[in-house]
Amino acid sequence: MIATVVDSVPLGRSPQHSSQARGMAMDRGIVITDECDTDHLGRERLLDAAFGLARHEKTCQRLRDERLPADRLALTARQGAQLIGTVRLWNVLAGDRAALLLGPLAVAASHRRCGLGARLMHAALGRAQAAGHRAVLLVGDQDYYQRFGFDRALTEQLELPGPVERHRFLGLELDPGALAGAKGRVTAAGRRQSRSRYLSGRSRSAPKVSWQQPNWGWPSAIVARPL
């Protein structure tokens, strides 16, 4: 059985975010759960609809290619049998600091503007904090993500491996001071998966991206507007 995230987060260690997520799962029959192996087709369809096929060429995707999400930090939102939301976090190094990269975050068009994106954010950040992770990075709209504590000042000395609009490159300290003095390149640090498994999990219609000379695109397949 898959446990709901809001029931499995140790609330005492993550008061800021898990307290926001607690009790939200059953609203409108929506449940936030761990992602499972059979979710990949529904997730890819949802991401294609939200971001288009160009999402595979984004700068942040280079930090996710052939990697597995951070342990127990790939979450889905469901209403009945329908997958209506997804968020994943990935292990990275921010210079010499262990951190997480958040994204993609997506919600089905039928369920936007009802707060589901925020529910997924609070659930994911609450679990990350409870697991002892100290910092989270993303690329997105500061007007939206600042409500969760993200600030571009925390990434001023960090660089992504490709083009980025600097004002959209944001950081969050789950542990105060976690990104103080952090500088240098953000690099992938997650567990690897085989290339064949990675490609099988991508959208079938995804464009082929050169592995020798990636086609850098605008970063990140992250929802950059209120949901």
N, C-alpha and C positions, 0 to 999 in steps of 0.2 A: 504494500500500500504506500502511496506517496503522501507524505505529511505536508500540510500547508505550511508555508513559510512563517506566517504569523504565529503559528502554534509551536514552531521549533526554534525560534530565536530566543536565546537566553536574555530576557528583558533587562536583568540587572546590570548587564555589562554594556548595554547600548541604549541608554534612555532617550537620546535625542531623536533617533529615527525609528526604532522598533515600537516606541509608544505611539507614533503616528500611524504605523501600519497595523497595530493590534486592532482586531475587530472589523477591519475593512473588508476582509476576504469574502464575507457572506453578503455584502451589500449587492442587491440586484442579482443574487445568485452567482456572483463572481468569486472564484477561488484562485488564490495565488499559490502555485506549487513549484517544486523542483522540476526542471526540464527533464524529460526522459528521451531515450533513444528514438522512440517512434514519433517524436515531435518535429523531426528535422524538415519534413516536407511542408507541414503547416507553417513552421517558422519561416522557411525560405519564401513561401508564397506571400506571407504577411510582409516580409522585408522588401520583396520585389514591389509589392503594391505601394508601400510607404515611400521607398527611396529610388526605385527604378534600378535597372541593371548596372548603371554607372557606380553603384555602391561598391562593387568589387574592385574598383580602381582608386578608391579613396586612400589618402595617406594613412589613416588609422588602420585600414585593413592590412597594411604591411606588418603591423604589430600583432595581427591575429592570424595571418596566414600559417597554415599547418600547425596551429597551436590548439590546445584544449582550453576551455574557460577555466578560471580559477575554481578550486574545489568547492562545490555546493553553492556556486555563485552564478548559475545559469537558471533563470526563473521564467515561468510563464504565467499568464493570466488566462483563465478559462471561464466560460459560461456554458454549462452543460458540457457537450462534447466539442464545442467550438473553441479553438485557440484564438484569443483576441488580443494578446499582448505578450511582449517578450523583452527581457533585458538580460545582458550578460556582462560580466566583469572578467578581466584578463590580467594575469601577472605580468608586470613590467618592472624594469629598473629605471628610475628617474635620476639619471646620473648614477650615483652610487647608493641610492635609496630604494628599497623595495616599495612598490606601490601597485595600485590597480588601475587599469584603463577601463572606463565604463562605456559601453555601447556595443552594438546598436540598442537603442531603446525605441520600441515601436508599439503603436496601438492601432487596432483595426479602425477604419474610418467610421464604422457604425457605432464605435464606443469612445470617440474623442469628445473633448470638452465636458467630460463627466468626472475628471479627477483620477482616472485610472493610471495615467502616466505617473502622477505623484505617488499613488499607492505602490506602484512597482519600484519607484525610486526609494521610498522609505523602507520597503521590505528588503531591497538589495543592500542599501547602506547599513541598515540595522544588522543584517546578518554579517556583513563584512566587518563591522565594528566589533560585534560579538566574537568573531573568529580571531581577532587580534590584528587585523590589517590597520595600518596607520594613515594611509593617504590614498586618494583617488584622483585620477586625472580624466578629463574628457575634452572634446571639442564640441561646442554648442553655444546657444544663445544665452549670454549672461543674464539677460532680463528674466529668463525662465529659471535657470539653474541656480541663481543666487539665493533663491528661497530655500535651497537645501544646504547652503553654506559655501558654495563654490565661488572662487575669486580668482581673477586673472593675475593678481599680484603674486600669487603663489607659484606661478610658472614662468616668471620673467627671465629666469636664467636657464630655462630648459628649452630643448629643441626637439621637434619631432623629425622623423626620417623622411621628410618631404614637405611640399608646400602647405602652409597653414595661415589662416587669417589670425594674427596674433591675439586680437581682442576676443577671439572665440576659444582660445586655449586656456582652460580653467583648471584649478586645483582645489581640493578639499582636504583639510587635515582632520582625520577622525581622532587623532591623538595630537593635541596642541604641540606645535613646533616640529612636526614630522617632516615638513618640507622646508624648514628654515635653512637657508644656505644651499639648498639643492641646486645643482647646475650641471649642464652637459646634455648629452643625447639621451632621449628616451628609447630604450631597447626592449625587445621581447624577452620574457623570462619564463614563460609558461611551459607546461608539459607539452611535448611534441606529439603529434599524431601523424600517421603515415600519410604521404601525399595522396595515395589512392583513396583513403577514407576521407581526407579533406575534400577532394574533388567530388566524391560521391555525395557529400553533404551540401554542396553548393547547388544553387538553382541550375536546372538543366539548360536553361537558356542564357546562363551567365557568359559574358564575353571572356575569351581566353586572354590572360594577362601574361606577358613575357616574364619568365622567372629570372632571366639575366638582366633585363633592363625594364623594371616595372614602369608602368605608365602612371606617374604620380598624378593624382587628382586632388581636388579640394577635399579636405578632411571632413569628415567622419560621418558615418551612417547613424547619426544620433538625431532624434527628434529635437528640433530647435524652436519649438513653439509650444505654448500651453496645450495640454490635451484635455 
